[in-house]
Amino acid sequence: MGSVLVAYASTHGQTETVAEYIATVLADRGHDVTMKRITTVPDKTVDDFDAVLVGSPVIDRAHLPAVVAFVERNREALATRPTAFFQLSFAAALPFEWARDGDRAWVSDLVSCTGWQPDRVGRFAGAVTYPEYDRVTRLVFKLVSLVTTGDTDTTRAYEYTDWNDVEAFATGFAAFVAQQEDLERVSTGTARGFARPAATIAFLLGLSGLAYWLVVTRSAGDRSDRYESPTRALQPDHGPADQ
Ligand SMILES: Cc1cc2nc3c(=O)[nH]c(=O)nc-3n(C[C@H](O)[C@H](O)[C@H](O)COP(=O)(O)O)c2cc1C
């Protein structure tokens, strides 16, 4: 199975928890998983992995700048291996079409601004962790929750993540990575399988060419040595004929 990098950013821990869950599912399916905060991933690291997952929360209607910068920096390497993106948002927890449209649009924005098209996308509901928020954020979420979820108790956190969704996303990507590896193994194996007979045929053709050259050109040379041309034979072998 392949090596998989899970690179994520998280402001209050829920994206990290989801990244950990995804990493566990991938590892359970035999992949060699490395989890890293996206800000700690050194340049060129993506080249060392067979597949990459990137995760970000939506904060103030956008993904975290470190995630966008990582994708832009590694666009080429990401384009040449199986990749997936997952995002967490409050919008994904809401049962409204406008919220779903907004949630989809954030992914589209990332794709259009970075040019990276992940093979798989997961959009998950995040969490509202009131006790960890500053006063303004707490108030904003309380007001928004008042007209949406109704979850306004600011002394506690609310988790909206559907773990079945996360599991389905992770198992889907695990299978996709395994499938891509099988395809690559078959194509390189096929190339190797063809290489030996092709080399043998080339060698035999080369030998045939050599044999042809030896037999045909040598015997033509022998003939010209051994037999005189008929016209030469008719000519008198002394003096010019018409003198
Ligand atoms: C300051 C702040 C701004 C947020 N802005 C948005 C937003 O614009 N849209 C949205 O759907 N969710 C928004 N959220 C909700 C987060 O996406 C959600 O809480 C997510 O679970 C955070 O993930 P994290 O714990 O990994 O940081 C915001 C949360 C915070 C704290």
The ligand as an SDF file (V2000), in Angstrom:
LIG
                    3D

 31 33  0  0  0  0  0  0  0  0999 V2000
  -13.7480   32.9250   13.7820 C   0  0  0  0  0  0  0  0  0  0  0  0
  -14.5350   31.8660   13.0370 C   0  0  0  0  0  0  0  0  0  0  0  0
  -15.0430   32.1530   11.7920 C   0  0  0  0  0  0  0  0  0  0  0  0
  -15.7880   31.1750   11.1080 C   0  0  0  0  0  0  0  0  0  0  0  0
  -16.2790   31.4720    9.8680 N   0  0  0  0  0  0  0  0  0  0  0  0
  -17.0560   30.5630    9.2450 C   0  0  0  0  0  0  0  0  0  0  0  0
  -17.6190   30.8710    7.9580 C   0  0  0  0  0  0  0  0  0  0  0  0
  -17.3960   31.9300    7.3830 O   0  0  0  0  0  0  0  0  0  0  0  0
  -18.4330   29.9560    7.4060 N   0  0  0  0  0  0  0  0  0  0  0  0
  -18.7270   28.7560    8.0070 C   0  0  0  0  0  0  0  0  0  0  0  0
  -19.4840   27.9770    7.4440 O   0  0  0  0  0  0  0  0  0  0  0  0
  -18.1560   28.4160    9.1830 N   0  0  0  0  0  0  0  0  0  0  0  0
  -17.3440   29.2920    9.8090 C   0  0  0  0  0  0  0  0  0  0  0  0
  -16.7870   28.9850   11.0270 N   0  0  0  0  0  0  0  0  0  0  0  0
  -17.0500   27.6590   11.5980 C   0  0  0  0  0  0  0  0  0  0  0  0
  -15.8260   26.7320   11.4330 C   0  0  0  0  0  0  0  0  0  0  0  0
  -15.6140   26.4170   10.1010 O   0  0  0  0  0  0  0  0  0  0  0  0
  -16.0390   25.4800   12.2430 C   0  0  0  0  0  0  0  0  0  0  0  0
  -16.1800   25.8650   13.5750 O   0  0  0  0  0  0  0  0  0  0  0  0
  -14.9340   24.4860   12.1330 C   0  0  0  0  0  0  0  0  0  0  0  0
  -15.3000   23.3260   12.8260 O   0  0  0  0  0  0  0  0  0  0  0  0
  -13.6230   25.0170   12.6650 C   0  0  0  0  0  0  0  0  0  0  0  0
  -12.6350   24.0390   12.5220 O   0  0  0  0  0  0  0  0  0  0  0  0
  -11.3540   24.0170   13.4650 P   0  0  0  0  0  0  0  0  0  0  0  0
  -11.8360   23.6730   14.8530 O   0  0  0  0  0  0  0  0  0  0  0  0
  -10.4700   22.9750   12.9180 O   0  0  0  0  0  0  0  0  0  0  0  0
  -10.7540   25.3680   13.4110 O   0  0  0  0  0  0  0  0  0  0  0  0
  -16.0160   29.9150   11.7050 C   0  0  0  0  0  0  0  0  0  0  0  0
  -15.4940   29.6520   12.9840 C   0  0  0  0  0  0  0  0  0  0  0  0
  -14.7580   30.6160   13.6390 C   0  0  0  0  0  0  0  0  0  0  0  0
  -14.2110   30.3080   15.0040 C   0  0  0  0  0  0  0  0  0  0  0  0
  1  2  1  0
  2  3  1  0
  2 30  2  0
  3  4  2  0
  4  5  1  0
  4 28  1  0
  5  6  2  0
  6  7  1  0
  6 13  1  0
  7  8  2  0
  7  9  1  0
  9 10  1  0
 10 11  2  0
 10 12  1  0
 12 13  2  0
 13 14  1  0
 14 15  1  0
 14 28  1  0
 15 16  1  0
 16 17  1  0
 16 18  1  0
 18 19  1  0
 18 20  1  0
 20 21  1  0
 20 22  1  0
 22 23  1  0
 23 24  1  0
 24 25  2  0
 24 26  1  0
 24 27  1  0
 28 29  2  0
 29 30  1  0
 30 31  1  0
M  END
$$$$
